[in-house]
């Protein structure tokens, strides 16, 4: 398998046609077709269906697209790393989160000469970034019920998890939601709500709630009605509709400027462990220490 094959596959899907992909790749349509055909032969499965409206991913093509895209992103990271000085670099990986993006502002303000690299992704992607040295640390949260398994899994990647604080699970609601004037919500009320859902991740907030004891209610009956990895859509859908988001009880600076509230989820099991992963025996850089100071300040009540 070659990087070129992945690049042609991803570009062809993004463009929707071989001719548009060829123009973007500065090559010819027959060459794009040939590379993709050889890639399909190597994989033993078709990646595209040719339709009257253009290219359409097959079920197999859909299943590998995100992996191919992530590989190309990492290749770009390697290329970018070669082009910058390493003396004042700082790299961090986090969940897609408006809170995390605000968190990175203060360390940069203190050190404007810093070269900052920030990656967003699932827990799997975050821990991979750290274990492979692309990110110095990864900031994330894990449910209490999954913490032991999580520590065991990342130990095989020669990583350790440093716990900072336990936080309640919550939902984010806008003023159009009838629960807006409440301060907390029961598990029973969760079942009646419509949710916006993000990344499909085993250690994600959505999966963690499935591990929480909710008595006789099955949490797989929660109703995700919007799926997105866009922070802008996520904020606006909460702000303007009755759709809610599951999350961790931290006040986002972006939420402060909007009419969005955090409602705690009632129940002693509804807690998440917030912290960061680093390589074993790693000594934090000055930039990493400053970021963690900003995080501790954000977590203060």
C-alpha positions as CSV (number, residue, x, y, z in Angstrom):
1,X,0.0,0.0,0.0
2,X,1.3,3.5,-0.9
3,X,0.5,6.9,0.4
4,X,-0.3,7.9,-3.2
5,X,-3.2,5.3,-3.3
6,X,-4.7,6.7,-0.2
7,X,-4.4,10.2,-1.4
8,X,-6.1,9.4,-4.7
9,X,-8.9,7.4,-3.0
10,X,-9.6,10.3,-0.5
11,X,-9.4,13.0,-3.1
12,X,-11.7,11.1,-5.5
13,X,-14.3,10.7,-2.8
14,X,-14.0,14.4,-1.7
15,X,-14.3,15.6,-5.3
16,X,-17.1,13.2,-6.3
17,X,-15.6,12.4,-9.7
18,X,-12.4,11.2,-11.3
19,X,-12.0,14.2,-13.6
20,X,-12.3,16.7,-10.7
21,X,-9.9,14.6,-8.6
22,X,-7.4,14.5,-11.5
23,X,-7.5,18.3,-11.8
24,X,-6.9,18.7,-8.0
25,X,-4.0,16.2,-8.1
26,X,-2.5,17.7,-11.2
27,X,-2.7,14.5,-13.2
28,X,-4.9,12.8,-15.7
29,X,-8.3,11.0,-15.2
30,X,-6.9,7.7,-16.6
31,X,-4.1,7.9,-14.1
32,X,-6.4,8.4,-11.2
33,X,-8.6,5.6,-12.4
34,X,-5.6,3.3,-12.8
35,X,-4.2,4.0,-9.3
36,X,-7.6,3.4,-7.7
37,X,-8.2,0.2,-9.7
38,X,-4.9,-1.2,-8.5
39,X,-5.7,-0.2,-5.0
40,X,-9.0,-2.0,-5.2
41,X,-7.2,-5.1,-6.5
42,X,-4.7,-5.0,-3.7
43,X,-7.5,-4.7,-1.1
44,X,-9.7,-7.3,-2.8
45,X,-12.8,-5.1,-2.6
46,X,-14.4,-2.3,-4.7
47,X,-14.1,1.2,-3.1
48,X,-16.5,3.1,-5.4
49,X,-19.7,2.6,-7.3
50,X,-19.9,4.5,-10.6
51,X,-23.3,6.2,-10.8
52,X,-24.9,8.8,-13.1
53,X,-24.4,11.4,-10.3
54,X,-20.7,10.5,-9.9
55,X,-18.7,8.4,-7.5
56,X,-20.3,6.8,-4.5
57,X,-18.4,4.9,-1.8
58,X,-19.3,1.2,-1.4
59,X,-19.9,-0.1,2.1
60,X,-16.3,-1.2,2.3
61,X,-15.1,2.2,1.0
62,X,-17.0,3.9,3.8
63,X,-15.5,1.6,6.4
64,X,-11.9,2.5,5.5
65,X,-12.3,6.1,4.4
66,X,-11.7,7.7,7.9
67,X,-8.6,5.5,8.4
68,X,-7.2,6.6,5.1
69,X,-7.9,10.3,5.9
70,X,-6.2,10.0,9.3
71,X,-3.1,8.4,7.8
72,X,-2.9,11.3,5.4
73,X,-3.3,13.8,8.3
74,X,-0.4,12.1,10.1
75,X,1.7,12.3,7.0
76,X,1.1,16.0,6.8
77,X,2.1,16.3,10.5
78,X,5.4,14.6,9.7
79,X,6.0,16.9,6.8
80,X,5.1,20.0,8.9
81,X,7.4,18.9,11.7
82,X,10.4,18.9,9.3
83,X,9.7,22.5,8.4
84,X,9.7,24.1,11.8
85,X,12.1,24.5,14.7
86,X,11.7,22.0,17.5
87,X,13.1,24.3,20.3
88,X,9.7,25.9,21.2
89,X,7.2,23.4,19.9
90,X,4.2,22.2,21.8
91,X,1.8,19.6,20.6
92,X,-1.4,18.5,22.3
93,X,-4.3,16.2,21.4
94,X,-7.9,16.6,22.8
95,X,-11.5,15.7,22.2
96,X,-13.3,18.0,19.7
97,X,-14.3,20.6,22.3
98,X,-14.9,24.3,22.4
99,X,-13.6,24.2,26.0
100,X,-10.3,22.7,24.9
101,X,-9.8,25.2,22.2
102,X,-10.3,28.1,24.6
103,X,-7.9,26.4,27.0
104,X,-5.1,26.7,24.5
105,X,-5.4,30.4,24.2
106,X,-3.8,31.4,27.6
107,X,-0.5,29.4,27.2
108,X,-0.1,30.9,23.7
109,X,-0.7,34.4,25.1
110,X,2.1,33.8,27.7
111,X,4.4,32.5,25.1
112,X,3.6,34.0,21.7
113,X,6.9,32.5,20.2
114,X,5.5,29.0,20.8
115,X,4.7,26.9,17.8
116,X,1.5,25.2,18.7
117,X,0.1,22.0,17.2
118,X,-3.4,20.9,18.3
119,X,-5.1,17.7,17.1
120,X,-8.7,16.7,17.8
121,X,-10.0,13.1,17.8
122,X,-11.4,10.1,19.6
123,X,-9.6,8.6,22.7
124,X,-8.0,6.0,20.4
125,X,-6.7,8.7,18.1
126,X,-5.5,10.9,21.1
127,X,-3.6,8.0,22.7
128,X,-2.1,7.0,19.4
129,X,-0.9,10.6,18.8
130,X,0.8,10.6,22.2
131,X,2.3,7.1,22.0
132,X,3.8,7.9,18.6
133,X,5.2,11.2,19.8
134,X,3.1,13.4,17.6
135,X,1.5,15.0,20.7
136,X,3.3,15.6,24.1
137,X,0.1,15.0,26.0
138,X,-3.6,14.2,25.4
139,X,-6.4,15.7,27.4
140,X,-9.5,13.6,27.8
141,X,-12.1,12.1,30.2
142,X,-13.1,8.6,31.0
143,X,-16.0,7.1,33.0
144,X,-15.3,5.7,36.4
145,X,-16.5,2.3,35.2
146,X,-14.1,2.3,32.3
147,X,-11.0,3.8,34.1
148,X,-9.4,0.5,35.1
149,X,-9.8,-1.0,31.6
150,X,-8.5,2.3,30.0
151,X,-5.4,2.3,32.2
152,X,-4.7,-1.3,31.2
153,X,-5.2,-0.6,27.5
154,X,-2.9,2.4,27.4
155,X,-0.2,0.7,29.4
156,X,0.4,-1.5,26.3
157,X,1.1,1.8,24.4
158,X,3.6,2.7,27.2
159,X,1.4,5.5,28.3
160,X,0.1,6.6,31.7
161,X,-3.1,8.5,32.7
162,X,-2.8,11.3,35.2
163,X,-6.1,12.0,37.0
164,X,-6.9,15.7,37.6
165,X,-10.4,15.8,38.9
166,X,-13.7,13.9,38.8
167,X,-16.6,15.8,37.2
168,X,-20.3,15.2,36.9
169,X,-21.9,14.2,33.6
170,X,-24.2,16.9,32.3
171,X,-26.3,18.0,29.4
172,X,-26.0,21.4,27.6
173,X,-29.4,23.0,26.9
174,X,-30.5,26.2,25.2
175,X,-33.3,28.6,26.1
176,X,-35.7,26.8,23.8
177,X,-35.6,23.6,25.9
178,X,-38.3,23.3,28.6
179,X,-35.6,22.1,31.0
180,X,-33.7,25.4,30.7
181,X,-34.7,26.7,34.2
182,X,-33.7,23.6,36.0
183,X,-30.2,22.9,37.6
184,X,-30.2,19.1,37.2
185,X,-31.9,16.3,35.4
186,X,-32.8,12.7,36.2
187,X,-32.0,9.7,34.1
188,X,-35.7,9.2,33.5
189,X,-35.9,12.7,31.9
190,X,-32.9,11.9,29.6
191,X,-35.0,9.3,27.8
192,X,-37.4,12.0,26.6
193,X,-34.8,14.3,25.1
194,X,-33.3,14.6,21.6
195,X,-29.5,14.7,21.4
196,X,-26.7,15.9,19.1
197,X,-24.0,13.3,18.9
198,X,-20.4,13.5,17.7
199,X,-17.7,11.0,17.3
200,X,-18.3,7.3,17.6
201,X,-15.8,6.4,20.3
202,X,-15.8,3.5,22.8
203,X,-14.7,5.8,25.6
204,X,-17.0,8.7,24.5
205,X,-19.6,10.4,26.6
206,X,-22.4,8.5,24.9
207,X,-20.8,5.1,25.5
208,X,-20.0,6.0,29.1
209,X,-23.6,6.7,29.9
210,X,-24.5,3.2,28.7
211,X,-22.2,1.9,31.5
212,X,-24.0,4.0,34.2
213,X,-26.5,2.2,36.4
214,X,-29.9,3.8,35.5
215,X,-32.2,1.3,37.2
216,X,-34.8,-0.2,34.9
217,X,-34.2,2.1,32.0
218,X,-32.1,1.2,28.9
219,X,-29.9,4.1,27.9
220,X,-29.7,2.8,24.3
221,X,-33.1,4.3,23.9
222,X,-31.6,7.8,24.0
223,X,-32.6,9.7,20.8
224,X,-29.7,11.1,18.8
225,X,-31.2,13.2,16.1
226,X,-28.2,15.2,14.9
227,X,-24.7,13.8,14.1
228,X,-21.9,16.2,13.6
229,X,-18.2,16.9,14.2
230,X,-18.8,20.6,13.7
231,X,-18.5,22.8,16.8
232,X,-20.5,25.6,15.0
233,X,-23.4,23.4,14.2
234,X,-23.3,21.8,17.7
235,X,-23.5,25.2,19.4
236,X,-26.2,26.6,17.1
237,X,-28.4,23.5,17.3
238,X,-28.4,23.7,21.1
239,X,-28.9,27.4,21.1
240,X,-31.8,27.5,18.6
241,X,-33.7,24.2,19.2
242,X,-34.7,21.8,22.0
243,X,-31.8,19.4,21.1
244,X,-29.3,18.8,23.9
245,X,-25.7,17.6,24.1
246,X,-24.2,15.1,26.6
247,X,-20.9,16.3,28.1
248,X,-18.8,16.9,31.2
249,X,-19.8,19.6,33.7
250,X,-17.4,22.4,32.8
251,X,-18.4,25.9,31.9
252,X,-17.3,26.7,28.3
253,X,-16.3,30.3,27.7
254,X,-18.2,30.1,24.4
255,X,-21.3,29.0,26.3
256,X,-21.0,32.0,28.6
257,X,-21.5,34.3,25.6
258,X,-24.5,32.3,24.5
259,X,-27.7,31.4,26.3
260,X,-26.6,27.8,27.0
261,X,-26.7,26.2,30.4
262,X,-25.2,23.0,32.0
263,X,-27.6,20.7,33.8
264,X,-26.0,18.1,36.1
265,X,-27.2,14.5,35.6
266,X,-28.4,13.2,39.0
267,X,-26.9,9.9,40.4
268,X,-23.8,9.0,42.2
269,X,-22.5,6.9,39.2
270,X,-22.8,9.8,36.7
271,X,-19.2,10.9,37.1
272,X,-16.2,11.2,34.7
273,X,-12.5,11.2,35.5
274,X,-10.8,14.2,33.8
275,X,-7.1,14.1,33.1
276,X,-4.3,13.6,30.6
277,X,-2.2,10.9,29.1
278,X,1.6,11.1,28.5
279,X,4.4,8.7,27.7
280,X,5.7,6.8,30.7
281,X,8.8,8.5,32.3
282,X,8.1,11.7,30.3
283,X,9.0,15.0,31.9
284,X,6.5,17.7,31.0
285,X,7.8,20.7,29.0
286,X,7.3,24.2,30.3
287,X,4.5,24.8,27.7
288,X,2.7,21.6,28.9
289,X,3.0,22.7,32.5
290,X,1.5,26.1,31.6
291,X,-1.4,24.4,29.8
292,X,-2.2,22.3,32.8
293,X,-2.1,25.4,35.0
294,X,-4.8,26.9,32.7
295,X,-6.8,23.7,32.9
296,X,-6.7,23.7,36.7
297,X,-7.9,27.3,36.7
298,X,-10.7,26.4,34.4
299,X,-11.8,23.5,36.7
300,X,-12.0,25.8,39.8
301,X,-15.6,26.4,40.8
